């Protein structure tokens, strides 16, 4: 399932029960993929999910942070 923002992703994840993995772009509207990762890891329901963050940016700080 694809969504267009971190907020949409969080709403989907809150309502969906059959999620095995999250793949996110780093650059998203409103918040970043890293922000999504932090929200997921705060949630007892979602914290176990593996998260992959991808980006076409070549910015070392973003790569290291993610």
C-alpha positions, -999 to 999 in steps of 0.1 A, spaced: 0 0 0 13 34 -9 6 67 9 18 102 2 27 116 36 39 106 71 5 114 86 -12 92 60 13 64 68 7 67 105 -31 66 101 -28 35 78 -5 18 102 -28 25 131 -57 8 113 -39 -20 95 -30 -52 112 -12 -71 85 20 -50 80 54 -68 78 77 -40 68 78 -2 61 96 13 32 98 51 31 114 78 11 134 102 32 119 133 16 82 134 22 57 162 26 53 177 61 78 153 78 107 131 67 110 93 66 132 96 97 103 113 115 82 84 105 108 60 118 108 78 152 70 76 154 69 40 145 96 31 171 75 49 198 45 28 192 44 -6 210 21 -19 182 46 -9 155 81 -9 171 89 -44 160 85 -36 123 116 -33 101 119 1 85 139 9 53 144 46 44 155 53 8 166 86 -7 181 99 -40 199 126 -20 236 123 -14 237 142 18 260 124 43 242 137 74 208 123 62 224 90 53 241 87 87 210 98 106 187 73 89 
